[in-house]
């Protein structure tokens, strides 16, 4: 059976149900979003993270089609575009939201039931394509890992990690994982570690400050993380803290493999990627409890940028690439998906 978090967004007659990852695994509660705007707000509020917003945006666009069904075709499509813009702006650094919106807009047409059906077709196609590409990526990533050894990961890589572990298990590899907590939301402690244990993997949790020491100990053979975005010149944008781990891995001769389905053609360099800054107050709280006095300010850049020199491999659905060669992903002439 697939891990719980592999299916955390569901379209229903009443709206979009999203598994609230903020309380997982201690609570397994679903948030019902009845409108596309409520889906965008749920994404903003971190109800779902990693690839979750992609699926939420797909089905949030279906809700937008339901909302616009009574309009004339031109006005209905304009409504969908407006809803898509709102969804994309909910989390600006990861370009999955833009891809999800495009998947639905590329098929949506007409009005009434035709509009809803065409939007649904785009959402289902986008869902299936993402899962298919994640499986290909996972197989390519697993091939880079040792037959037996330790892997350090940071934050929650969602389907990328699930498919990588599944592929490694199918090939008989015996891996043990070290997971960072990933403050302030503790995605690594709550999401990554829980899912790895669910999959039967030897899992050890470490605090965010322990990564370099654990690598120095000789227990880590590879560092793997997801990438929220990879630029065409090989910069890896991911959860803040990735940069420090990548620098340490380089210092200790440990390869860093960054997982992304495809580099972003709309981001030639790191300067073209907006880095989301979340409210500093979030750093001052952990699981709803304040951890610093009222006189302390918080600063929360949610992502950082790792230069290519600290990255061994960028693993895509078309296989692994050295960072300086990532643009070769598109040599066959296909456009970004």
Phi and psi in degrees as a GROMACS rama.xvg file:
@    title "Ramachandran Plot"
@    xaxis  label "Phi"
@    yaxis  label "Psi"
@TYPE xy
-68.883  148.999  UNK-2
-57.7195  153.404  UNK-3
-53.903  -43.7259  UNK-4
-75.6143  -4.46206  UNK-5
-74.1111  -14.5756  UNK-6
-139.663  77.8728  UNK-7
-115.336  8.13088  UNK-8
-135.283  127.628  UNK-9
-136.095  134.936  UNK-10
-89.354  130.271  UNK-11
-126.645  176.964  UNK-12
-64.8831  -27.6447  UNK-13
-91.8621  -13.1441  UNK-14
155.108  -152.248  UNK-15
-112.674  123.75  UNK-16
-95.0622  129.562  UNK-17
-124.54  123.89  UNK-18
-64.8952  125.02  UNK-19
-77.2401  101.993  UNK-20
-75.4362  -11.5602  UNK-21
-66.7294  -25.8022  UNK-22
-112.029  -4.4795  UNK-23
-69.6441  141.141  UNK-24
-95.1237  2.53641  UNK-25
-67.8231  -31.5123  UNK-26
-132.616  143.002  UNK-27
-120.763  79.6565  UNK-28
-111.066  144.002  UNK-29
-108.251  134.86  UNK-30
-97.7024  125.511  UNK-31
-93.9686  118.525  UNK-32
-104.027  117.668  UNK-33
-90.6617  -13.8675  UNK-34
-133.717  163.1  UNK-35
-63.3958  -34.5813  UNK-36
-66.0408  -36.87  UNK-37
-67.3506  -32.892  UNK-38
-63.6818  -46.0621  UNK-39
-60.0715  -40.8675  UNK-40
-66.0452  -38.6759  UNK-41
-63.8738  -38.2249  UNK-42
-65.7654  -45.3118  UNK-43
-57.6555  -40.916  UNK-44
-83.703  7.31846  UNK-45
67.6459  24.5034  UNK-46
-58.9798  -36.4808  UNK-47
-132.747  150.783  UNK-48
-141.012  176.511  UNK-49
59.4631  -122.583  UNK-50
-82.9574  -8.34004  UNK-51
-54.471  -44.8969  UNK-52
-59.4628  -30.3682  UNK-53
-60.9067  -50.9416  UNK-54
-68.3113  -35.9771  UNK-55
-63.1355  -40.3126  UNK-56
-67.8883  -39.468  UNK-57
-54.2353  -51.0372  UNK-58
-84.0067  -19.9503  UNK-59
-64.0577  -34.2995  UNK-60
-69.8527  -31.1493  UNK-61
-65.7218  -39.6763  UNK-62
-61.5357  -39.8204  UNK-63
-61.3421  -37.9404  UNK-64
-65.3642  -39.2976  UNK-65
-61.5839  -41.3948  UNK-66
-66.7415  -30.6931  UNK-67
-98.0228  2.83785  UNK-68
-59.5739  -28.7246  UNK-69
-84.1719  -3.20627  UNK-70
-88.9537  162.12  UNK-71
-66.802  155.753  UNK-72
-50.287  -46.5612  UNK-73
-65.1495  -44.0807  UNK-74
-68.0505  -34.8535  UNK-75
-65.5473  -43.1246  UNK-76
-66.1607  -38.5188  UNK-77
-61.9624  -37.5095  UNK-78
-64.0491  -42.0755  UNK-79
-62.9696  -41.0815  UNK-80
-61.7926  -41.2939  UNK-81
-64.8684  -42.7521  UNK-82
-63.8646  -39.0275  UNK-83
-63.105  -41.3735  UNK-84
-60.6891  -41.7766  UNK-85
-63.0121  -41.7114  UNK-86
-66.3651  -43.0318  UNK-87
-61.9248  -39.4709  UNK-88
-72.9364  -11.5549  UNK-89
-62.5714  -37.3071  UNK-90
-144.826  107.339  UNK-91
-87.0264  -20.5956  UNK-92
-75.7749  -43.7965  UNK-93
-80.3894  124.749  UNK-94
-86.8617  9.10849  UNK-95
-61.3043  -35.7492  UNK-96
-62.7164  -41.7759  UNK-97
-62.7341  -39.5714  UNK-98
-66.2379  -39.3807  UNK-99
-63.885  -45.6247  UNK-100
-62.0502  -42.9113  UNK-101
-62.5115  -38.3978  UNK-102
-58.912  -37.8668  UNK-103
-82.0672  -42.7957  UNK-104
-62.5988  -28.8893  UNK-105
-70.8114  -17.7826  UNK-106
-115.181  -20.1047  UNK-107
-67.4033  133.903  UNK-108
-162.551  156.323  UNK-109
82.5948  -153.541  UNK-110
-147.312  174.436  UNK-111
59.0364  -140.645  UNK-112
-62.8554  -31.2327  UNK-113
-63.8843  -40.4535  UNK-114
-63.8173  -45.0009  UNK-115
-63.6919  -44.1146  UNK-116
-64.8694  -40.7587  UNK-117
-69.9801  -37.0398  UNK-118
-65.7456  -40.839  UNK-119
-61.9494  -39.5106  UNK-120
-62.6436  -41.9798  UNK-121
-64.9339  -40.4149  UNK-122
-65.4104  -44.1999  UNK-123
-64.8343  -39.8902  UNK-124
-65.2762  -40.8214  UNK-125
-65.5655  -37.676  UNK-126
-62.855  -50.8892  UNK-127
-63.7336  -41.1343  UNK-128
-64.0734  -41.8785  UNK-129
-62.0527  -44.1359  UNK-130
-67.1611  -39.6665  UNK-131
-63.4697  -44.202  UNK-132
-69.8416  -32.9824  UNK-133
-65.5598  -37.5659  UNK-134
-63.7896  -42.8079  UNK-135
-64.1704  -43.5569  UNK-136
-61.0718  -45.3464  UNK-137
-60.5676  -41.0884  UNK-138
-63.7933  -41.7121  UNK-139
-66.5051  -38.5033  UNK-140
-69.0683  -43.0172  UNK-141
-60.6139  -34.3787  UNK-142
-64.7467  -21.869  UNK-143
-85.6397  -12.0222  UNK-144
-90.2347  152.636  UNK-145
-68.2239  162.956  UNK-146
-65.9176  -29.6912  UNK-147
-149.545  132.548  UNK-148
162.009  -172.554  UNK-149
-105.379  140.093  UNK-150
-125.496  129.916  UNK-151
-101.281  133.993  UNK-152
-133.024  160.186  UNK-153
-132.438  134.826  UNK-154
65.5063  -156.572  UNK-155
-120.613  112.349  UNK-156
-90.4682  2.0096  UNK-157
54.3928  -131.591  UNK-158
-61.9499  -27.7182  UNK-159
-60.5384  -47.4039  UNK-160
-69.8946  -43.2651  UNK-161
-57.5414  -46.3421  UNK-162
-71.3079  -33.1719  UNK-163
-65.0722  -46.4874  UNK-164
-64.8522  -42.3544  UNK-165
-59.9655  -43.4003  UNK-166
-66.1898  -39.9431  UNK-167
-64.2857  -40.7677  UNK-168
-65.9887  -39.7957  UNK-169
-62.6844  -32.3707  UNK-170
-89.1852  3.80181  UNK-171
84.3499  13.1389  UNK-172
-75.2932  144.762  UNK-173
-115.515  99.5326  UNK-174
-114.57  147.637  UNK-175
-119.486  143.138  UNK-176
-113.958  141.764  UNK-177
-111.166  126.813  UNK-178
-115.731  131.392  UNK-179
-75.5318  154.064  UNK-180
-62.2738  -42.6925  UNK-181
67.5513  73.261  UNK-182
-73.2518  156.408  UNK-183
-91.2995  -7.32382  UNK-184
-90.6403  -7.85741  UNK-185
58.5954  39.8782  UNK-186
-62.0932  -37.6833  UNK-187
-65.58  -41.5567  UNK-188
-70.5737  -40.5859  UNK-189
-93.059  -38.7396  UNK-190
-96.9707  -55.4483  UNK-191
-63.5851  -54.5945  UNK-192
-60.3853  -42.4461  UNK-193
-62.7445  -42.1249  UNK-194
-69.5635  -39.9657  UNK-195
-62.433  -43.2227  UNK-196
-62.8127  -40.4346  UNK-197
-59.5525  -31.0983  UNK-198
-89.6782  3.59942  UNK-199
81.781  25.6156  UNK-200
-97.0657  140.36  UNK-201
-64.9685  115.251  UNK-202
-128.395  131.418  UNK-203
-124.852  131.63  UNK-204
-96.6771  134.568  UNK-205
-128.094  157.686  UNK-206
-75.7851  164.37  UNK-207
-61.7039  -26.5491  UNK-208
-84.1072  -0.7453  UNK-209
-96.7269  -7.29479  UNK-210
-55.2559  -49.7671  UNK-211
-63.279  -41.513  UNK-212
-64.0742  -40.8699  UNK-213
-67.2635  -37.5832  UNK-214
-65.1125  -41.4496  UNK-215
-63.0273  -28.4284  UNK-216
-69.6615  -15.1347  UNK-217
89.9972  5.60486  UNK-218
-86.0649  -8.55441  UNK-219
-111.8  127.923  UNK-220
-103.122  -18.8873  UNK-221
-158.466  147.861  UNK-222
-109.82  125.089  UNK-223
-130.532  137.761  UNK-224
-141.192  166.387  UNK-225
-76.586  174.407  UNK-226
-131.563  123.846  UNK-227
-67.6512  -30.1102  UNK-228
-159.826  145.117  UNK-229
-123.044  129.266  UNK-230
-81.0404  166.392  UNK-231
-70.5166  -13.1931  UNK-232
-103.876  13.9647  UNK-233
90.4827  14.024  UNK-234
-80.3852  139.397  UNK-235
-107.136  119.868  UNK-236
-104.516  121.494  UNK-237
-153.434  179.246  UNK-238
-45.8755  134.84  UNK-239
-54.7751  137.207  UNK-240
111.176  -21.7281  UNK-241
-63.1758  -41.7665  UNK-242
-57.6204  -48.1978  UNK-243
-60.6928  -40.9319  UNK-244
-66.8715  -38.8831  UNK-245
-65.7568  -40.1758  UNK-246
-63.8756  -44.5526  UNK-247
-63.9256  -42.063  UNK-248
-60.2885  -42.8373  UNK-249
-61.3514  -41.986  UNK-250
-61.9729  -32.8949  UNK-251
-102.151  10.5032  UNK-252
70.163  30.4718  UNK-253
-104.241  127.909  UNK-254
-71.1031  138.196  UNK-255
-106.072  117.838  UNK-256
-107.853  117.251  UNK-257
-99.8082  131.058  UNK-258
-104.356  124.93  UNK-259
-153.966  145.093  UNK-260
-65.8823  -39.8865  UNK-261
-159.631  149.188  UNK-262
-69.4042  159.22  UNK-263
-95.7668  112.434  UNK-264
-65.3783  -20.527  UNK-265
-84.9169  1.76008  UNK-266
-126.831  82.3125  UNK-267
-60.2237  -36.8945  UNK-268
-136.834  173.494  UNK-269
-64.2318  -25.8636  UNK-270
-66.0415  -16.1662  UNK-271
-91.4939  3.39874  UNK-272
-109.249  118.61  UNK-273
-72.6253  128.407  UNK-274
-95.186  119.222  UNK-275
-72.3074  129.143  UNK-276
-108.069  116.309  UNK-277
-88.3166  163.59  UNK-278
-54.176  131.617  UNK-279
-59.6531  -24.1894  UNK-280
-60.6194  -26.9343  UNK-281
-64.8047  -30.5751  UNK-282
-70.7826  -24.2943  UNK-283
-84.6361  1.1697  UNK-284
-132.277  146.213  UNK-285
-131.876  119.955  UNK-286
50.4451  42.36  UNK-287
85.8888  -4.15096  UNK-288
-107.924  130.159  UNK-289
-70.6812  136.208  UNK-290
-116.739  7.02095  UNK-291
-144.002  160.639  UNK-292
-70.6566  166.637  UNK-293
-65.1765  -18.681  UNK-294
-86.1951  -4.46723  UNK-295
-95.455  136.303  UNK-296
-93.3609  154.149  UNK-297
-115.701  148.846  UNK-298
-129.866  129.403  UNK-299
-138.003  81.8026  UNK-300
-74.7728  117.224  UNK-301
-74.8088  -16.5821  UNK-302
-136.122  157.168  UNK-303
-131.558  172.095  UNK-304
-118.994  121.551  UNK-305
-100.427  118.084  UNK-306
-63.9117  155.191  UNK-307
-56.8711  -29.5057  UNK-308
-65.9263  -15.7085  UNK-309
-102.196  8.65052  UNK-310
-117.48  124.672  UNK-311
-79.4127  -45.4659  UNK-312
-145.756  139.419  UNK-313
-106.843  116.101  UNK-314
-98.7578  123.746  UNK-315
-119.282  179.208  UNK-316
-71.6961  -9.30907  UNK-317
-105.216  15.2594  UNK-318
105.617  -176.176  UNK-319
-85.4276  147.791  UNK-320
-135.147  143.911  UNK-321
-69.3252  144.878  UNK-322
-52.5752  -40.842  UNK-323
-74.2772  -5.69913  UNK-324
-114.557  11.7917  UNK-325
-63.1766  -28.0737  UNK-326
-63.5604  -18.4379  UNK-327
-67.3001  -13.4368  UNK-328
-51.9319  -35.2043  UNK-329
-99.6967  14.0163  UNK-330
-64.1118  -22.4013  UNK-331
-78.1706  -1.05182  UNK-332
92.6774  1.79664  UNK-333
-76.6334  150.175  UNK-334
-89.6773  164.804  UNK-335
-60.864  138.026  UNK-336
